[in-house]
Amino acid sequence: MNVQLAKYAQFVSISAGVALISVLFPITAGAEEADLEQRIKQLESALLATQQQRIEQDKQIELLTKELVGIENQLSQSKIAKSEEKSSAKGKPVFASVKDGLVFSDETGDWSMQLNGRVQADYRSINPNEWKNDTFDIRRARLGGTFTFLKDFAVRVEAEYANTNDGSKGTTALTYGYLDWKHFAGAKLRVGQFKPVFGLERGESTNFTDFQELSLATATGPSFNSTYDRGVMLFGSPLKGTYYNLSYVNGSGQNNDAMMNGKDVVGRAAINIADFTNWQDAVVHIGVSGSQNTVQKSSAALAGNDSALSAYTEANGITSNSIKYTNTTATTFFSTLAFNSTHVDKSRVGLETAIAYGPLKLQGEYINTNFDGRTSVGQEFNKDINAWYASATWLVTGESYANSYKDAMFGRIIPKHHFSLGEDGYGAFELGLRYSSFDASDFKLLGCNTGSGCLASSSVTNKANAWTGGAKWILNPNVRILLNYVHTSFDTPIVINSKSSDKEDAITMRAQYYF
């Protein structure tokens, strides 16, 4: 192209030269005839030379034009070849997004990889302080991912770095490790280690619970509720507004293979009436859960603690330093007589409901746990533990609970305005109040076993009630800060670290990041 422009410039300069000649050799009426003829010849010679140059220039321009066309054709063919090569390539582009985790997927949707994690940094102040020192702790620190392939299959693996499955410090423990087949929305299959869902509060992710810890009704330890177990589960949503899950698991708890021949059967079914009536911005949730299993002295749920079941106050949760107000040392809620038999049949029934409209939600559950067995001296027993809670929460900033409801669970609250310094974003604020009750007084009359001693009223309790008030600041969909005050009262005083009291008061706080 630069050569062509140079040739055009040369042509223009020659034409200008011809014009200049006509100026240098003007023709006037008063010039002599000889001079006029001479000038005409000179002009003709100059014009002839100019014509010859123009012919040469036209030839060069024609050659340059042909060369330019050839180059353009080569470029066009090269582009076509590259396009054909790209379209025949087997690789597909990978897209990344942030939605309920860091997600990578291809353009066809054949596969995706979702990374998830959480850190829950807690502070607890307990009164009486003899029971437990004020402390900062890492309640949970998890990292894992879900890999979906061929659209119908998914693998999830997650590890807990804050503690082991039994609450002691310093060892990584597997939480989720399973394979899903999800071709049918109404009948999905899960195999591996997972959460066999029983009830609403315990079934929800700890990322999204209404309060910092679970209620007395559900935070009763693996002896009553196995958080994770190994086996198979059938689950799904056969109709809009309905959900179910049915699990067949070892019953040995987290990270344990079968400890006995029997298995646990755990099931749950729930319905959202608002989906059938098309009530907008509302949830009317009703559910029922049930389980049946055999508790043996060799089971992991009672390993090293064969003589009693354990329960925890809401302020302590299930941590390595938890005060188990129904523990075996000085706080057993029933005697060793209960589990001196080979096994005890355990069954649970739970009822649950949640009613939400806009930023208001009422929620409650009732759980009955029955133990049926025979002691080593032949005494039959059939004892119940009854527990329940009721709570009310209010999203002060106006977000809707219905937007967080999916598959019969409440999940992530997304603030209308994310928190941002210097801007109008302030996040979402929530206030809550909960009352919960745990009643194992049916075991008081069980009696004493030879060599095990009798229950002492000054060191045990069979019943506890708790009030919890909570405030929550949700800065954005991934960060929230919680402040709870918990007052727990016991039916009879209990003794821990030589300190006797019939109540516990606690302030707990949590800073949480999750993705």
BAVEX-789155 format. One record per residue (C-alpha): residue in three letters; x, y, z. Coordinates in steps of 0.05 Angstrom, whole numbers. Layout:
N
R  res  c1  c2  c3
R  ala  X  Y  Z
...
END
This chain:
515
R  res  c1  c2  c3
R  met  0  0  0
R  asn  58  48  15
R  val  87  35  -55
R  gln  21  51  -88
R  leu  15  117  -51
R  ala  86  136  -72
R  lys  69  124  -146
R  tyr  7  167  -140
R  ala  48  222  -110
R  gln  97  218  -168
R  phe  41  225  -218
R  val  13  286  -183
R  ser  82  318  -183
R  ile  90  307  -259
R  ser  22  337  -273
R  ala  42  397  -231
R  gly  106  402  -271
R  val  66  406  -336
R  ala  26  463  -307
R  leu  90  497  -286
R  ile  118  492  -357
R  ser  56  526  -383
R  val  70  583  -335
R  leu  144  588  -351
R  phe  129  590  -425
R  pro  70  636  -432
R  ile  39  650  -501
R  thr  23  721  -515
R  ala  -6  755  -574
R  gly  53  802  -582
R  ala  109  748  -586
R  glu  149  736  -648
R  glu  127  679  -693
R  ala  194  642  -690
R  asp  195  643  -615
R  leu  122  619  -614
R  glu  138  559  -657
R  gln  198  542  -615
R  arg  158  546  -552
R  ile  103  502  -583
R  lys  154  448  -600
R  gln  183  451  -530
R  leu  114  445  -501
R  glu  96  386  -546
R  ser  161  351  -526
R  ala  145  362  -453
R  leu  74  336  -462
R  leu  100  275  -499
R  ala  149  260  -444
R  thr  94  268  -393
R  gln  49  220  -432
R  gln  105  168  -434
R  gln  114  175  -359
R  arg  38  169  -349
R  ile  37  104  -389
R  glu  94  75  -346
R  gln  58  97  -283
R  asp  -7  64  -306
R  lys  30  -1  -317
R  gln  62  3  -248
R  ile  -6  19  -216
R  glu  -37  -41  -252
R  leu  18  -87  -226
R  leu  12  -59  -156
R  thr  -64  -69  -158
R  lys  -57  -141  -179
R  glu  -6  -153  -123
R  leu  -52  -121  -72
R  val  -111  -164  -93
R  gly  -67  -226  -87
R  ile  -46  -207  -16
R  glu  -119  -195  4
R  asn  -139  -263  -23
R  gln  -84  -297  17
R  leu  -106  -262  81
R  ser  -179  -282  69
R  gln  -160  -355  57
R  ser  -117  -355  120
R  lys  -176  -330  162
R  ile  -222  -383  133
R  ala  -171  -438  147
R  lys  -163  -414  220
R  ser  -238  -411  229
R  glu  -246  -482  203
R  glu  -189  -506  247
R  lys  -222  -473  309
R  ser  -290  -503  294
R  ser  -261  -572  288
R  ala  -222  -568  354
R  lys  -246  -616  409
R  gly  -234  -568  468
R  lys  -289  -522  494
R  pro  -282  -456  531
R  val  -287  -457  607
R  phe  -329  -405  643
R  ala  -321  -382  716
R  ser  -374  -351  761
R  val  -388  -338  834
R  lys  -455  -367  855
R  asp  -462  -409  918
R  gly  -387  -419  912
R  leu  -334  -411  859
R  val  -360  -448  798
R  phe  -324  -470  735
R  ser  -363  -501  677
R  asp  -360  -512  601
R  glu  -407  -481  551
R  thr  -448  -545  542
R  gly  -462  -556  616
R  asp  -435  -627  611
R  trp  -390  -614  672
R  ser  -379  -563  727
R  met  -336  -557  788
R  gln  -360  -518  849
R  leu  -313  -500  906
R  asn  -342  -486  975
R  gly  -313  -466  1042
R  arg  -329  -434  1109
R  val  -295  -407  1171
R  gln  -334  -395  1235
R  ala  -294  -357  1287
R  asp  -329  -357  1355
R  tyr  -323  -324  1423
R  arg  -359  -351  1485
R  ser  -367  -322  1555
R  ile  -399  -371  1605
R  asn  -426  -358  1675
R  pro  -411  -395  1721
R  asn  -341  -386  1695
R  glu  -318  -448  1733
R  trp  -356  -489  1682
R  lys  -317  -463  1622
R  asn  -266  -409  1610
R  asp  -282  -351  1564
R  thr  -251  -370  1498
R  phe  -240  -356  1425
R  asp  -246  -417  1381
R  ile  -254  -439  1309
R  arg  -322  -473  1309
R  arg  -316  -497  1237
R  ala  -264  -490  1182
R  arg  -282  -528  1120
R  leu  -261  -533  1047
R  gly  -290  -577  994
R  gly  -319  -582  925
R  thr  -373  -614  882
R  phe  -356  -640  813
R  thr  -415  -651  766
R  phe  -403  -692  703
R  leu  -447  -716  646
R  lys  -503  -673  676
R  asp  -532  -731  716
R  phe  -474  -747  764
R  ala  -441  -708  819
R  val  -385  -722  869
R  arg  -377  -681  933
R  val  -318  -683  981
R  glu  -309  -637  1041
R  ala  -261  -637  1100
R  glu  -266  -605  1169
R  tyr  -201  -573  1193
R  ala  -225  -544  1260
R  asn  -233  -610  1296
R  thr  -245  -684  1288
R  asn  -312  -717  1282
R  asp  -316  -726  1358
R  gly  -297  -654  1373
R  ser  -224  -661  1393
R  lys  -173  -613  1363
R  gly  -121  -616  1309
R  thr  -141  -671  1261
R  thr  -175  -665  1193
R  ala  -241  -702  1188
R  leu  -284  -719  1128
R  thr  -354  -689  1130
R  tyr  -383  -702  1061
R  gly  -358  -756  1013
R  tyr  -412  -782  966
R  leu  -434  -795  895
R  asp  -502  -771  868
R  trp  -543  -795  810
R  lys  -595  -742  796
R  his  -627  -756  729
R  phe  -697  -756  758
R  ala  -717  -695  800
R  gly  -765  -737  840
R  ala  -718  -796  854
R  lys  -644  -779  864
R  leu  -595  -829  892
R  arg  -536  -814  940
R  val  -483  -864  962
R  gly  -426  -850  1011
R  gln  -420  -807  1074
R  phe  -473  -753  1080
R  lys  -523  -721  1127
R  pro  -584  -768  1136
R  val  -633  -710  1145
R  phe  -678  -712  1206
R  gly  -717  -649  1221
R  leu  -713  -578  1197
R  glu  -663  -543  1243
R  arg  -611  -598  1243
R  gly  -620  -611  1169
R  glu  -603  -540  1149
R  ser  -532  -519  1134
R  thr  -496  -487  1194
R  asn  -481  -429  1146
R  phe  -553  -407  1149
R  thr  -581  -426  1218
R  asp  -624  -373  1252
R  phe  -581  -374  1315
R  gln  -508  -388  1329
R  glu  -521  -458  1357
R  leu  -577  -508  1351
R  ser  -633  -512  1402
R  leu  -636  -561  1460
R  ala  -683  -603  1418
R  thr  -633  -617  1363
R  ala  -563  -603  1392
R  thr  -564  -668  1431
R  gly  -503  -702  1403
R  pro  -491  -762  1358
R  ser  -523  -809  1408
R  phe  -591  -780  1389
R  asn  -578  -749  1321
R  ser  -521  -773  1276
R  thr  -499  -712  1238
R  tyr  -462  -752  1185
R  asp  -466  -826  1169
R  arg  -449  -876  1114
R  gly  -499  -911  1070
R  val  -549  -896  1015
R  met  -604  -844  1009
R  leu  -662  -835  961
R  phe  -688  -764  957
R  gly  -721  -713  912
R  ser  -779  -667  897
R  pro  -832  -706  858
R  leu  -880  -647  856
R  lys  -870  -572  864
R  gly  -874  -556  938
R  thr  -858  -627  961
R  tyr  -794  -659  985
R  tyr  -772  -725  1016
R  asn  -710  -765  1036
R  leu  -702  -837  1059
R  ser  -634  -861  1085
R  tyr  -607  -930  1101
R  val  -542  -920  1140
R  asn  -493  -955  1187
R  gly  -516  -917  1248
R  ser  -443  -913  1271
R  gly  -435  -838  1262
R  gln  -385  -796  1224
R  asn  -323  -830  1193
R  asn  -341  -898  1220
R  asp  -357  -962  1183
R  ala  -410  -1009  1209
R  met  -401  -1026  1283
R  met  -460  -1074  1285
R  asn  -503  -1116  1238
R  gly  -565  -1071  1244
R  lys  -574  -1008  1205
R  asp  -609  -941  1217
R  val  -669  -922  1175
R  val  -680  -847  1173
R  gly  -735  -811  1133
R  arg  -766  -742  1125
R  ala  -823  -714  1083
R  ala  -843  -641  1078
R  ile  -891  -597  1039
R  asn  -897  -523  1027
R  ile  -972  -506  1022
R  ala  -956  -437  995
R  asp  -931  -468  930
R  phe  -999  -501  918
R  thr  -1040  -440  934
R  asn  -993  -391  897
R  trp  -985  -348  958
R  gln  -931  -299  938
R  asp  -873  -282  984
R  ala  -896  -336  1034
R  val  -876  -404  1062
R  val  -924  -451  1098
R  his  -879  -510  1114
R  ile  -901  -575  1148
R  gly  -857  -636  1156
R  val  -849  -702  1192
R  ser  -787  -743  1206
R  gly  -775  -813  1235
R  ser  -719  -861  1249
R  gln  -709  -931  1276
R  asn  -645  -965  1298
R  thr  -612  -1007  1352
R  val  -561  -975  1399
R  gln  -508  -1025  1420
R  lys  -454  -1016  1472
R  ser  -402  -1026  1418
R  ser  -431  -972  1372
R  ala  -390  -910  1358
R  ala  -445  -867  1387
R  leu  -429  -896  1455
R  ala  -356  -915  1447
R  gly  -320  -901  1512
R  asn  -385  -877  1542
R  asp  -429  -939  1542
R  ser  -469  -920  1603
R  ala  -503  -855  1581
R  leu  -524  -810  1526
R  ser  -500  -737  1522
R  ala  -534  -671  1512
R  tyr  -507  -601  1506
R  thr  -528  -531  1525
R  glu  -541  -482  1469
R  ala  -485  -437  1492
R  asn  -431  -490  1485
R  gly  -452  -528  1423
R  ile  -415  -591  1404
R  thr  -342  -572  1415
R  ser  -283  -605  1450
R  asn  -296  -566  1514
R  ser  -371  -573  1515
R  ile  -406  -580  1580
R  lys  -448  -642  1571
R  tyr  -500  -629  1624
R  thr  -523  -701  1616
R  asn  -453  -731  1614
R  thr  -430  -793  1653
R  thr  -381  -763  1703
R  ala  -423  -718  1749
R  thr  -480  -700  1703
R  thr  -511  -765  1679
R  phe  -585  -757  1666
R  phe  -598  -831  1675
R  ser  -559  -887  1707
R  thr  -514  -940  1676
R  leu  -572  -988  1683
R  ala  -600  -965  1617
R  phe  -544  -993  1575
R  asn  -520  -1052  1613
R  ser  -562  -1095  1566
R  thr  -533  -1118  1500
R  his  -573  -1068  1460
R  val  -629  -1017  1464
R  asp  -679  -1004  1409
R  lys  -684  -930  1394
R  ser  -738  -896  1353
R  arg  -750  -822  1339
R  val  -809  -783  1312
R  gly  -805  -709  1295
R  leu  -856  -657  1274
R  glu  -836  -591  1244
R  thr  -868  -527  1218
R  ala  -847  -459  1192
R  ile  -892  -402  1171
R  ala  -860  -343  1137
R  tyr  -888  -281  1103
R  gly  -840  -229  1077
R  pro  -789  -211  1131
R  leu  -825  -250  1188
R  lys  -817  -323  1205
R  leu  -844  -370  1259
R  gln  -812  -438  1266
R  gly  -818  -498  1313
R  glu  -803  -572  1322
R  tyr  -822  -628  1369
R  ile  -779  -692  1375
R  asn  -794  -754  1415
R  thr  -739  -806  1426
R  asn  -758  -873  1454
R  phe  -711  -925  1485
R  asp  -736  -996  1493
R  gly  -693  -1051  1524
R  arg  -678  -1098  1580
R  thr  -625  -1090  1634
R  ser  -572  -1142  1652
R  val  -614  -1163  1712
R  gly  -675  -1173  1667
R  gln  -712  -1109  1682
R  glu  -750  -1083  1622
R  phe  -753  -1009  1608
R  asn  -788  -964  1558
R  lys  -767  -891  1567
R  asp  -778  -827  1528
R  ile  -741  -762  1518
R  asn  -783  -704  1494
R  ala  -754  -641  1465
R  trp  -781  -581  1428
R  tyr  -767  -509  1408
R  ala  -805  -449  1380
R  ser  -773  -388  1349
R  ala  -791  -322  1317
R  thr  -744  -282  1271
R  trp  -751  -215  1237
R  leu  -709  -188  1179
R  val  -710  -115  1200
R  thr  -685  -91  1132
R  gly  -743  -123  1095
R  glu  -712  -183  1059
R  ser  -759  -242  1047
R  tyr  -750  -311  1077
R  ala  -788  -341  1018
R  asn  -729  -324  973
R  ser  -683  -368  1015
R  tyr  -729  -429  1017
R  lys  -711  -488  972
R  asp  -720  -564  978
R  ala  -756  -557  1045
R  met  -699  -518  1077
R  phe  -683  -445  1090
R  gly  -616  -422  1062
R  arg  -577  -360  1042
R  ile  -606  -291  1056
R  ile  -584  -241  1004
R  pro  -586  -168  1029
R  lys  -622  -116  988
R  his  -560  -73  995
R  his  -492  -103  1006
R  phe  -449  -70  1059
R  ser  -400  -20  1031
R  leu  -362  36  1066
R  gly  -375  105  1037
R  glu  -438  82  1001
R  asp  -510  69  1020
R  gly  -499  -6  1028
R  tyr  -509  -30  1100
R  gly  -527  -104  1091
R  ala  -585  -139  1125
R  phe  -604  -142  1199
R  glu  -642  -197  1234
R  leu  -670  -204  1305
R  gly  -692  -270  1335
R  leu  -720  -302  1398
R  arg  -722  -377  1414
R  tyr  -747  -420  1471
R  ser  -726  -493  1475
R  ser  -738  -551  1523
R  phe  -705  -618  1536
R  asp  -740  -668  1582
R  ala  -709  -735  1601
R  ser  -744  -740  1669
R  asp  -775  -806  1648
R  phe  -708  -838  1666
R  lys  -710  -816  1738
R  leu  -746  -878  1761
R  leu  -701  -927  1724
R  gly  -665  -945  1788
R  cys  -595  -965  1806
R  asn  -552  -1022  1780
R  thr  -507  -1064  1824
R  gly  -438  -1034  1827
R  ser  -455  -971  1788
R  gly  -483  -927  1843
R  cys  -547  -887  1844
R  leu  -563  -820  1814
R  ala  -550  -762  1862
R  ser  -598  -704  1855
R  ser  -542  -655  1871
R  ser  -501  -675  1811
R  val  -549  -692  1755
R  thr  -607  -663  1718
R  asn  -660  -692  1674
R  lys  -691  -630  1646
R  ala  -668  -562  1618
R  asn  -700  -501  1586
R  ala  -667  -445  1548
R  trp  -683  -375  1523
R  thr  -639  -348  1466
R  gly  -640  -278  1440
R  gly  -602  -264  1376
R  ala  -579  -207  1331
R  lys  -550  -220  1263
R  trp  -515  -174  1213
R  ile  -511  -202  1143
R  leu  -460  -157  1108
R  asn  -467  -192  1041
R  pro  -486  -262  1016
R  asn  -421  -290  1042
R  val  -407  -255  1108
R  arg  -448  -251  1172
R  ile  -436  -232  1245
R  leu  -479  -262  1301
R  leu  -489  -242  1374
R  asn  -530  -287  1420
R  tyr  -549  -286  1493
R  val  -570  -354  1523
R  his  -601  -367  1590
R  thr  -608  -440  1608
R  ser  -644  -465  1671
R  phe  -638  -537  1697
R  asp  -691  -577  1733
R  thr  -641  -593  1789
R  pro  -573  -562  1801
R  ile  -513  -594  1767
R  val  -441  -596  1789
R  ile  -383  -583  1741
R  asn  -312  -569  1765
R  ser  -339  -569  1836
R  lys  -386  -511  1820
R  ser  -461  -524  1830
R  ser  -514  -483  1795
R  asp  -584  -491  1768
R  lys  -573  -442  1711
R  glu  -523  -421  1658
R  asp  -517  -352  1625
R  ala  -475  -342  1564
R  ile  -458  -290  1511
R  thr  -433  -318  1445
R  met  -409  -284  1382
R  arg  -390  -309  1313
R  ala  -356  -279  1252
R  gln  -369  -323  1192
R  tyr  -346  -324  1120
R  tyr  -372  -376  1072
R  phe  -373  -386  997
END
